[in-house]
Amino acid sequence: MFRNIKMLFFVAACLVLLSTCTIKLGSLSLGYSTKGATTTGLKTVSVQYIENRVIENNGGIVQPSFSQEFTDALKDYIQSNTSLVMINGVGDADFEGEVITFDQAPVSITANDIAAQNRFTIAIKIRYSNSVNPDMSFESSFSRYEDYSSSMTFDDAQAEYIEDIVKLLIEDIFNKAFVNW
C-alpha cells in the first residue's frame, strides 16, 4: 500500500511539472501547457470589439447586447487559458471580427409545411494577427448551431442555447489561434 501511495505522489508531481513546462534548446524555446495552447514568443494579446454586422450581411436577427457579451467572453477565455497580458490597442496576438449570422431557420418540415424543428445559428468572422509568427495569422468564419423544437419560441431557444453556442465558438477560435489543430 505504501508503494501505491508513493507512486500516486510521483505521478501527481510529474503532472504538475508538465503543466508548467518550457523546453529550451539553444535559442529555441518551446512552450507547453496542459490545455495545448502555444503562445511561444507572444507576450500580449488584444481583442477588438466584435461588431454586429448581421443587418448588413443577411438581414438576420439583431441582438443588441450580443457583440459586447461575445467580445468579453472571448477576452475572459483567452485570459483564463494563457499567460498573455490583455492590452488595449494591438497586442502581439490580435483578434478582430464581426457577428455575421444570428438567426433561426426551419430544418425539418412536416407534411403540412410547418416547421417541426428550427435551427439557431451564430456565425462569427475573425481576423487573427500574430506579429511574432505571421504564418499563424488567419481570417476565418466560425459557425455553430443548435436545433430546437418548433414548439419553443426563438427567445426561449436563445435563453437555453446561446451560452453553449458561444462556448463552442470561442473554443474553435482559441484552438485555431493557439492550439493549431
Residue, then its C-alpha position, 0 to 999 in steps of 0.5 A: m500500500f505504501r508503494n501505491i501511495k508513493m507512486l500516486f505522489f510521483v505521478a501527481a508531481c510529474l503532472v504538475l511539472l508538465s503543466t508548467c513546462t518550457i523546453k529550451l534548446g539553444s535559442l529555441s524555446l518551446g512552450y507547453s501547457t496542459k490545455g495545448a495552447t502555444t503562445t511561444g514568443l507572444k507576450t500580449v494579446s488584444v481583442q477588438y470589439i466584435e461588431n454586429r454586422v448581421i443587418e448588413n450581411n443577411g438581414g438576420i436577427v439583431q441582438p443588441s447586447f450580443s457583440q459586447e457579451f461575445t467580445d468579453a467572453l472571448k477576452d475572459y477565455i483567452q485570459s483564463n487559458t494563457s499567460l498573455v497580458m490583455i492590452n488595449g490597442v494591438g497586442d502581439a496576438d490580435f483578434e478582430g471580427e464581426v457577428i455575421t449570422f444570428d438567426q433561426a431557420p426551419v430544418s425539418i418540415t412536416a407534411n403540412d409545411i410547418a416547421a417541426q424543428n428550427r435551427f439557431t445559428i451564430a456565425i462569427k468572422i475573425r481576423y487573427s494577427n500574430s506579429v511574432n509568427p505571421d504564418m499563424s495569422f488567419e481570417s476565418s468564419f466560425s459557425r455553430y448551431e443548435d436545433y430546437s423544437s418548433s414548439m419553443t419560441f426563438d427567445d426561449a431557444q436563445a435563453e437555453y442555447i446561446e451560452d453553449i453556442v458561444k462556448l463552442l465558438i470561442e473554443d474553435i477560435f482559441n484552438k485555431a489561434f493557439v492550439n493549431w489543430 
